[in-house]
Amino acid sequence: MRKCYILFLLLFFSLSCAVPVQGSRDRRPQPRVSATTVVESFLKALKEKDFEAAYDKIYIFSSDREGYIRRFKLLYEDYDIKIVDYRVLATQLFKDTAIVVAEVEVDYKKTGEEGRLRAKYTNRYDLSIPEKEWKIIKDECIENCSYEPEDGGS
């Protein structure tokens, strides 16, 4: 009886080793901060004109920090851009990528014009985990991309 018990245990342990176990490469990475929170932080930084903090939320392989910050400062100055409001509409997670859709309301002034314009855009943000945390790798306007106000501005 004892031999059967030992044989059973050996067989059980040898089979349990043969059963494929989900490896760490198959599991979704678990960054500290969610993809949704990264996009919200990015939009908050743009609203506050904190382009350094905004840069920390993106990952662009061929971009340098100073160039990104300078480009955004000039863009915001040229069009007197103000983000009025933003809200995340949806988030979809995949293994190591995510898509976040957000609505962004922007107040701006076209160069050489007196009145200010207001537009509400819907943007899609693609995120990945290049450095153990979610980073925005691409953004794209998906609705109201060429918005022109009906009343000619305010």
C-alpha contacts under 8 A as a table, 3 or more apart, distances in Angstrom:
res1	aa1	res2	aa2	distance
1	M	4	C	5.17
1	M	5	Y	6.35
2	R	5	Y	5.06
2	R	6	I	6.29
3	K	6	I	5.15
3	K	7	L	6.00
4	C	7	L	4.99
4	C	8	F	5.95
5	Y	8	F	5.06
5	Y	9	L	6.26
6	I	9	L	5.10
6	I	10	L	6.17
7	L	10	L	5.12
7	L	11	L	6.09
8	F	11	L	5.11
8	F	12	F	6.02
9	L	12	F	4.98
9	L	13	F	6.09
10	L	13	F	5.25
10	L	14	S	6.05
11	L	14	S	5.18
11	L	15	L	6.15
12	F	15	L	5.25
12	F	16	S	6.10
13	F	16	S	5.03
13	F	17	C	6.29
14	S	17	C	5.29
14	S	18	A	6.52
15	L	18	A	4.99
15	L	19	V	6.41
16	S	19	V	5.33
17	C	20	P	7.67
22	Q	26	D	6.14
22	Q	27	R	7.27
23	G	26	D	5.38
23	G	27	R	6.84
24	S	27	R	5.31
25	R	28	R	7.86
27	R	95	K	7.29
28	R	94	F	7.93
28	R	95	K	4.91
28	R	96	D	5.98
29	P	95	K	7.46
29	P	96	D	6.36
29	P	129	I	7.88
29	P	132	K	7.58
31	P	34	S	6.77
31	P	132	K	6.04
31	P	133	E	4.92
31	P	134	W	6.72
32	R	133	E	7.00
33	V	37	T	6.43
33	V	38	V	6.89
33	V	133	E	7.10
33	V	134	W	7.28
34	S	37	T	5.21
34	S	38	V	6.38
34	S	134	W	7.05
35	A	38	V	5.10
35	A	39	V	6.48
35	A	91	T	7.83
35	A	98	A	6.73
35	A	100	V	7.37
35	A	127	L	7.00
35	A	134	W	5.69
35	A	135	K	7.74
36	T	39	V	5.34
36	T	40	E	6.24
36	T	88	V	7.37
36	T	91	T	6.56
36	T	100	V	6.48
37	T	40	E	4.97
37	T	41	S	5.97
38	V	41	S	5.09
38	V	42	F	6.08
38	V	57	K	6.34
38	V	134	W	6.82
38	V	135	K	7.16
38	V	136	I	7.88
39	V	42	F	4.94
39	V	43	L	6.18
39	V	57	K	7.63
39	V	100	V	7.30
39	V	125	Y	7.50
39	V	136	I	7.47
40	E	43	L	5.21
40	E	44	K	6.05
40	E	87	R	7.64
40	E	88	V	7.23
41	S	44	K	4.99
41	S	45	A	6.07
41	S	54	A	7.55
41	S	57	K	7.63
42	F	45	A	5.17
42	F	46	L	6.35
42	F	53	A	7.31
42	F	54	A	4.90
42	F	57	K	5.92
43	L	46	L	5.04
43	L	47	K	6.07
43	L	54	A	7.52
43	L	86	Y	7.16
44	K	47	K	4.97
44	K	48	E	6.19
45	A	48	E	5.10
45	A	49	K	5.92
45	A	50	D	4.86
45	A	51	F	6.46
45	A	53	A	5.90
45	A	54	A	5.28
46	L	49	K	4.74
46	L	50	D	5.89
46	L	51	F	6.25
46	L	54	A	6.28
46	L	83	I	7.29
47	K	50	D	7.65
47	K	82	K	6.53
47	K	83	I	4.88
47	K	84	V	7.33
47	K	85	D	7.99
49	K	73	K	7.92
50	D	53	A	5.56
50	D	54	A	6.41
51	F	54	A	4.80
51	F	55	Y	6.03
51	F	69	I	5.45
51	F	72	F	6.97
51	F	73	K	7.56
52	E	55	Y	5.13
52	E	56	D	6.56
52	E	65	R	7.70
52	E	69	I	6.37
53	A	56	D	5.17
53	A	57	K	6.99
54	A	57	K	5.44
54	A	58	I	7.08
55	Y	58	I	5.45
55	Y	59	Y	7.92
55	Y	65	R	6.78
55	Y	68	Y	7.30
55	Y	69	I	7.39
56	D	59	Y	7.87
57	K	134	W	7.76
57	K	135	K	5.32
57	K	136	I	6.17
58	I	135	K	4.85
58	I	136	I	4.40
58	I	137	I	5.99
59	Y	130	P	7.76
59	Y	135	K	5.61
59	Y	136	I	5.92
59	Y	137	I	5.26
60	I	63	S	5.47
60	I	137	I	6.30
63	S	67	G	7.22
63	S	68	Y	6.94
64	D	67	G	5.49
64	D	68	Y	6.32
65	R	68	Y	5.26
65	R	69	I	6.22
66	E	69	I	5.19
66	E	70	R	6.02
67	G	70	R	5.16
67	G	71	R	6.01
68	Y	71	R	5.18
68	Y	72	F	6.28
69	I	72	F	5.29
69	I	73	K	6.16
70	R	73	K	5.15
70	R	74	L	6.24
71	R	74	L	5.31
71	R	75	L	6.20
72	F	75	L	4.97
72	F	76	Y	6.04
73	K	76	Y	5.24
73	K	77	E	6.09
74	L	77	E	5.03
74	L	78	D	5.90
75	L	78	D	5.20
75	L	79	Y	6.25
75	L	80	D	7.95
75	L	81	I	7.80
76	Y	79	Y	5.50
76	Y	80	D	5.23
76	Y	81	I	4.87
76	Y	82	K	7.74
77	E	80	D	4.92
77	E	81	I	7.04
78	D	111	T	6.74
79	Y	108	Y	5.69
79	Y	109	K	5.11
79	Y	110	K	5.65
79	Y	111	T	6.22
80	D	108	Y	5.44
80	D	109	K	5.79
81	I	106	V	6.89
81	I	107	D	5.86
81	I	108	Y	4.48
81	I	109	K	7.05
82	K	106	V	5.77
82	K	107	D	5.08
82	K	108	Y	6.22
83	I	86	Y	7.59
83	I	104	V	7.18
83	I	105	E	5.97
83	I	106	V	4.49
83	I	107	D	6.19
84	V	104	V	7.79
84	V	105	E	5.42
84	V	106	V	5.47
84	V	107	D	6.43
85	D	104	V	6.01
85	D	105	E	5.14
85	D	106	V	7.27
86	Y	102	A	6.87
86	Y	103	E	5.49
86	Y	104	V	4.33
86	Y	105	E	6.04
87	R	102	A	5.50
87	R	103	E	5.42
87	R	104	V	6.72
88	V	91	T	7.79
88	V	100	V	7.15
88	V	101	V	5.97
88	V	102	A	4.14
88	V	103	E	6.36
89	L	100	V	7.64
89	L	101	V	5.50
89	L	102	A	5.18
89	L	103	E	6.83
90	A	100	V	5.74
90	A	101	V	5.20
90	A	102	A	7.09
91	T	98	A	7.08
91	T	99	I	5.67
91	T	100	V	4.40
91	T	101	V	6.40
92	Q	98	A	5.57
92	Q	99	I	5.21
92	Q	100	V	6.51
93	L	96	D	7.68
93	L	97	T	6.24
93	L	98	A	4.42
93	L	99	I	6.59
94	F	97	T	5.20
94	F	98	A	5.73
96	D	128	S	5.98
96	D	129	I	6.16
97	T	126	D	7.31
97	T	127	L	5.51
97	T	128	S	4.49
97	T	129	I	6.87
98	A	126	D	5.91
98	A	127	L	5.04
98	A	128	S	6.47
99	I	124	R	6.78
99	I	125	Y	5.69
99	I	126	D	4.75
99	I	127	L	6.21
100	V	124	R	5.81
100	V	125	Y	5.10
100	V	126	D	6.57
100	V	127	L	7.83
101	V	122	T	6.97
101	V	123	N	5.68
101	V	124	R	4.50
101	V	125	Y	6.18
102	A	122	T	5.69
102	A	123	N	5.39
102	A	124	R	6.54
102	A	125	Y	7.88
103	E	120	K	6.74
103	E	121	Y	5.63
103	E	122	T	4.35
103	E	123	N	6.22
104	V	120	K	5.57
104	V	121	Y	5.24
104	V	122	T	6.24
104	V	123	N	7.38
105	E	118	R	7.13
105	E	119	A	5.67
105	E	120	K	4.19
105	E	121	Y	6.30
106	V	118	R	5.61
106	V	119	A	5.31
106	V	120	K	6.24
106	V	121	Y	7.86
107	D	116	R	6.83
107	D	117	L	5.68
107	D	118	R	4.39
107	D	119	A	6.54
108	Y	116	R	5.62
108	Y	117	L	5.35
108	Y	118	R	6.37
109	K	113	E	6.85
109	K	114	E	7.46
109	K	115	G	6.58
109	K	116	R	4.61
109	K	117	L	5.90
110	K	113	E	5.57
110	K	116	R	7.41
110	K	117	L	7.82
113	E	116	R	8.00
115	G	153	G	6.11
115	G	154	S	5.69
116	R	153	G	5.90
116	R	154	S	5.58
117	L	149	P	7.15
117	L	152	G	7.89
117	L	153	G	4.77
117	L	154	S	6.16
118	R	149	P	7.30
118	R	153	G	7.16
119	A	144	N	7.99
119	A	147	Y	6.27
119	A	148	E	7.54
119	A	149	P	7.33
120	K	144	N	6.91
120	K	147	Y	7.82
121	Y	141	C	6.84
121	Y	142	I	7.75
121	Y	143	E	5.92
121	Y	144	N	5.28
121	Y	145	C	6.29
121	Y	147	Y	7.91
122	T	141	C	5.89
122	T	142	I	5.66
122	T	143	E	4.94
122	T	144	N	6.78
122	T	145	C	7.81
123	N	139	D	6.73
123	N	140	E	5.51
123	N	141	C	4.32
123	N	142	I	5.52
123	N	143	E	7.11
124	R	139	D	5.55
124	R	140	E	5.22
124	R	141	C	6.23
124	R	142	I	6.52
125	Y	136	I	6.43
125	Y	137	I	7.64
125	Y	138	K	5.84
125	Y	139	D	4.42
125	Y	140	E	6.60
126	D	136	I	5.81
126	D	137	I	5.81
126	D	138	K	5.11
126	D	139	D	6.16
127	L	134	W	6.12
127	L	135	K	5.31
127	L	136	I	4.37
127	L	137	I	5.39
127	L	138	K	7.06
128	S	133	E	7.95
128	S	134	W	5.52
128	S	135	K	5.60
128	S	136	I	6.64
128	S	137	I	6.59
129	I	132	K	5.55
129	I	133	E	5.15
129	I	134	W	4.71
129	I	135	K	6.11
130	P	133	E	6.95
130	P	134	W	7.43
130	P	135	K	7.23
131	E	134	W	7.77
136	I	139	D	7.43
141	C	144	N	7.67
141	C	145	C	5.73
142	I	145	C	6.60
144	N	147	Y	5.09
148	E	152	G	7.66
149	P	152	G	5.53
149	P	153	G	5.91
150	E	153	G	7.56
151	D	154	S	7.60
